[in-house]
């Protein structure tokens, strides 16, 4: 087998399914949170533009139906636009200052998921890679979640891990689990992860995976259970001997846990 063939079929269980991977070893995507903010601005501008076009197209018919229909439609549009812009300003403030304000109003799960979906589509048109955009989003989302930590019993915190973590990482995380008493589970895909979440019913999930798996899990789970996502570190490329910052995981568990008395 030639060197090129070896590069195209690396020794890993799931790496061959990593669409778009050219064999280059890159530790992580590591994107600035402000990238998502920039794309979110473009997404909201697109939403407001499409909505304005819709209002403009139906406005003559509304005026014919009722003299009040036109002003009501205009008021509704400007109210909608004002709320979206105010929400975006809070996002921008949090990203630039790293001091989120009114995080409970900003991190509305279904609204966040909708913005994420539209932003990814806008990013695709502009040419921003999805993994980079998701990495940026997760950093910003984690910043908002950590600014107002949700306190849950330690035994209701689930650390959800991918199977591609190195043995050393698993060993260290098991030791951490035994010390703090949180739930630790591994999953090889979204379906398996959802089944374990339904079975264990955690109050908070700390998920470690590649950006594309985190995106799928986040969209499915976040509206129901708060999710903090950490992209894994990939010193050997995707899906093989990946790593995670142990101190970050420990700090997150401490920040969001409340000890229960026996």
N, C-alpha and C positions, 0 to 999 in steps of 0.2 A: 504494500500500500504506500502510495506516495505521501510526501509531507503535506501536500494540499488536501488529500483525502482524509488524513488524520486530523487536520484542522477543521474540516467540515463535519466530521463525526467524532467529536471529543468524547472522552470517557466520562459520561455522566448519565444519570437515569432520565432526567427530564429536559436536559439542556437542548436536545435536538428539537424540542417543541417550542423553543424560545424564538418566536417569529421575529426576524430582523436582526438576529445576532450574527455577527460576521466572524466570531471566534476571538475577537479582541478582548483581553482581560481588563475590565474596568471595575474598580472596587465598588462603586455605587454611582447613582445618577447625580445626587447632591446638587439640587437646584435652590436658588434663592427664593424665599416666600414671595418676594415682590413680582416674580414672573407670573404667578397666578393672579395677583392683583391687576397687573397690566392686561392679561387676557380677560379677566372678569370685567374690566372697564369696557373692553371691546365688545364683550358678550351683552352687557347691559345696554350699551349704545345700540347694538343690533336689535335687541328686544324693543327698546323705545322707538327705534326707527320703524320697525315693522308695525308696531301698534299705532304709531302716528299715521302711517299710510292707510291702515285699516279705517281709522277714524275719519280721515280725509275722504276716503271713498264712500263711506256710508253717510257722511254728514248731510249732504243735500236731501237724501231720502228721509232722514230723521226730521229735518226742518219741515218737510212737507207733512209729515205725520203729526207733529206737534211743535208749537213755538218754544216749548220748554225742553224738548228732547235734545236740541243742539247744545244749549248751555250746560245741561246735565252731563252730556257726553264729554264736553270739554273739561268740566270740573273733575269728572271721574278720571280722565286721562292724566291731568296735571297732578291729581292726588296720587295716582299710581306711580307716576314718574318721580314725584317728590319722595315717596317712601323708598323706592328702589335706589335713588341717588343717595339718600340719607344712610341707607343700609350699606351701600358701597363705601361711603365716606368713613363709616365705622371700621370697615374692613381695612381700608387704606391706613387709617390712624393706627390700628393694631399692628399692621405689617411694618410701618415706618418707625414707630416708637417702641415696639415690642411691649407696649402697655395697653392691652385691649381695654376698651371702655364699653360697658353694658353688654358683656359677652353673652348673657342670657338672651338678649334680644337679637343678637347677631347670629348665634349658632342655633338656628331653627332647623332641625334635621332635614325635613322634606324640602324646605326652601334651599338649603345648602346643597342637597343632592341635585336639585333642578339646576342651580347655578353651575355646579360642577359639570353636569352633563352638557349644558349649552357651551360652557367655556372650553371643554375638550373639543367640541365640534368646531368652534371658532379657531382654536389652536391648530386643528388639522388643516383648515383652509389657509391659515397664515404660514404653517410649516413648523409649528412648535411640537416636538415629539411628545407623545402622550405620557411616557414614563417621566419625562422631565417636568411636565405640568402637574402630574399627580404628586411627585416628590415635593414640589413647591407648595401645592395645596395642603398636603399632610403636615408640613412644618407650620403653616399658618393655622390650620385647624387645631393642632396640638397646642399651639401658643394660646389660643382662645380657651380651650378646655382647661389648661393648666392655670390660667389666670383666675379661674373660679372653680377650684377642684371639687368634683363630686365625691363626697365621702361615703364609702360603702364598707361593709364588713370585709375584712381581708379575705375571708373564705368565700366571698362572692366576687372576687376579682379573678378573671380568667386571663392567663397568659397563653395566647394561641400562637403556636409555632409551626413553621414549615418543616417538612421531613428532611430538607436538604441542609439543615444546620449541622455543623461539624460535631463530632462526638465530644470534643472538649467543651463546646458551648452547651450541649445538652447536660453534661455532667455538672457544669457550674450552675446552670439554671435549676437543675433538680436540687442542688444544695441550697440555693436561694429559696426555692419553694418550701423545702423542709424547714427552713429557718423562719419564714414569714407566714406560711400556711395558706397561700393563695392556690387557686386551681391552675394546673398546667396541662395543656393538651396539644397534640400535634394533629395536623390535617394535611392530606395530600391534594386537596382541591376544595372548591367552594361548597359542593354538595356535602362532603364529609364534615366540613367546618360547621355548616348550618345544622346538621344532625346533632353534633356534639353541643352546640349552643342551646338547642331546644332541650336536650337531655339534661344539661347541667344548670341551665337558667342563671347565668351570671348577672351581676348588677353593673359590671363594667368590664370591657374587653380591652386588653393590651395586645395588639396584633403585630406580629413580625412576619414579613414576607417581602417578595419583590413588589414593585409598584403596581404591576398589572393585576396580581392576585389581591393586593390590598384594595385596589379600586373596586373590584367586583364584590368583595366582602363588605366594604364600607357602604356601598349603595344598598346592599341587601339588608344589612343589620342596623346601620346607624339610626334609622327612624324609630327603632324599637329599643335598642340598648346603646349607650354611649360607647364610642370606639376611639381609642388612641392608636394610631398606626405608625410603626417605625419600619421604614424600608431596610432590608437586610444589607449587610456588607458582603461583597462578592469578590474576595481575593483570588478565587479560582474560576471566576466567571459565574454565570447563572446556574442555579440548581445543583451545586456541588460544593460541599464544605463551606457553606455560607456562615456569616457571623453576625453578631449584634453587640452593641455597646452594653456591657453588663451593668455599668454604673447608671446608665440612663434608665434601664429597666428597674433597678433597685430604687432609684430616686422616684420614679413614677409610682411604684407600689406604695412607698412611704407617703407620698403626697396625697394619694387618693384613698388610703385605707384608714379605717377606724377600728380599733381593737374591740372585740366583743368580750364581755366578762362571762366566765364559765359559771 
